[in-house]
Amino acid sequence: MKYSITNKRLDDVILNYLNSNLVPDGGWSSKSDYKKTASIAYSLSFDMDDEDGYSYTDGDKLIIEPWVNDKLYSLFNEYWIPVFKKWFEDNTGLKVRMMLYYNYRELIWVERF
């Protein structure tokens, strides 16, 4: 049986997954806190269950840890990438110009916006 899903519906499914599984420990801080911290720190780490999930560095780069990358790719293929970027920007107020994805050994993908 073949199913058809609209892009909007797929984005909603991905967004629901992100909100249920990848919100940082303790929830989101205020956008002003993230902007202030990003202006003085080299890197901001976002942990889930005390494990690094993704980090923001160099003022515009979002690094996705292997376990997050593997999980999202297994569920949504590459369709998660723009949804994740927007979700992260909306919740932190930080601008992402580049996303980097790693497997457990090496950089496997760079997405520029």
C-alpha positions as CSV (number, residue, x, y, z in Angstrom):
1,M,0.0,0.0,0.0
2,K,1.3,3.4,-0.9
3,Y,0.7,6.5,1.2
4,S,0.9,10.1,0.1
5,I,1.7,12.9,2.6
6,T,1.8,16.6,1.9
7,N,5.0,18.6,2.6
8,K,3.1,20.6,5.3
9,R,2.0,17.4,7.0
10,L,5.5,15.9,6.9
11,D,6.9,19.1,8.4
12,D,4.3,18.9,11.2
13,V,5.3,15.3,11.9
14,I,9.0,16.3,12.1
15,L,8.3,19.3,14.2
16,N,6.3,17.2,16.6
17,Y,9.1,14.7,16.9
18,L,11.7,17.5,17.5
19,N,9.5,19.0,20.3
20,S,8.9,15.6,21.9
21,N,12.5,14.3,21.7
22,L,15.1,16.9,21.1
23,V,14.3,19.9,23.3
24,P,17.4,20.5,25.6
25,D,17.4,19.3,29.1
26,G,15.5,21.8,31.3
27,G,13.7,23.2,28.3
28,W,14.5,26.3,26.1
29,S,16.0,29.4,27.7
30,S,15.1,32.8,26.6
31,K,16.3,34.0,23.1
32,S,18.1,37.0,24.8
33,D,20.0,34.5,27.0
34,Y,21.1,32.5,24.0
35,K,22.1,35.6,22.0
36,K,24.1,37.0,25.0
37,T,25.9,33.7,25.6
38,A,26.6,33.2,21.9
39,S,28.2,36.7,21.8
40,I,30.8,35.8,24.5
41,A,31.2,32.0,24.3
42,Y,32.8,30.0,21.4
43,S,30.2,27.3,21.6
44,L,26.7,26.5,23.1
45,S,25.9,22.9,23.7
46,F,22.4,21.5,23.8
47,D,22.1,18.3,25.7
48,M,19.3,15.7,26.0
49,D,19.5,13.3,28.9
50,D,23.0,14.6,29.7
51,E,24.3,13.7,26.2
52,D,25.4,16.3,23.6
53,G,22.7,16.5,20.9
54,Y,23.7,19.6,18.9
55,S,25.8,22.7,19.4
56,Y,26.0,26.2,18.0
57,T,29.5,27.5,17.3
58,D,31.4,30.3,15.5
59,G,28.3,32.5,15.6
60,D,26.5,30.7,12.7
61,K,27.2,27.0,12.6
62,L,25.0,24.2,14.0
63,I,26.7,20.9,14.6
64,I,24.5,17.9,14.7
65,E,25.9,15.0,16.8
66,P,26.0,11.5,15.2
67,W,23.2,9.9,17.3
68,V,20.8,12.8,16.4
69,N,21.8,12.7,12.7
70,D,21.4,8.9,12.6
71,K,18.0,9.0,14.3
72,L,16.6,11.9,12.2
73,Y,17.8,10.4,8.9
74,S,16.4,7.0,9.7
75,L,13.0,8.5,10.4
76,F,12.8,11.4,7.8
77,N,15.7,11.1,5.4
78,E,16.9,14.6,4.5
79,Y,13.5,16.2,5.0
80,W,14.3,17.0,8.6
81,I,17.1,19.4,7.8
82,P,15.2,22.6,6.9
83,V,12.6,21.9,9.7
84,F,15.4,21.4,12.3
85,K,17.1,24.7,11.2
86,K,13.9,26.7,11.5
87,W,12.9,25.0,14.8
88,F,16.3,25.8,16.3
89,E,16.3,29.4,15.1
90,D,12.7,29.9,16.3
91,N,13.5,28.6,19.8
92,T,16.9,30.3,20.3
93,G,16.8,33.4,18.1
94,L,20.2,32.4,16.8
95,K,20.9,32.5,13.0
96,V,22.2,29.3,11.3
97,R,24.1,29.7,8.1
98,M,25.7,26.3,8.1
99,M,24.8,22.9,9.5
100,L,27.4,20.1,9.9
101,Y,26.5,16.5,10.3
102,Y,28.9,13.8,11.6
103,N,28.9,10.1,11.7
104,Y,31.0,8.5,14.4
105,R,34.3,9.0,12.6
106,E,34.1,12.0,10.2
107,L,32.2,14.9,8.8
108,I,29.7,13.6,6.3
109,W,27.7,16.6,5.2
110,V,27.7,20.3,5.2
111,E,24.6,22.3,4.4
112,R,24.9,26.0,3.7
113,F,22.0,28.4,3.8
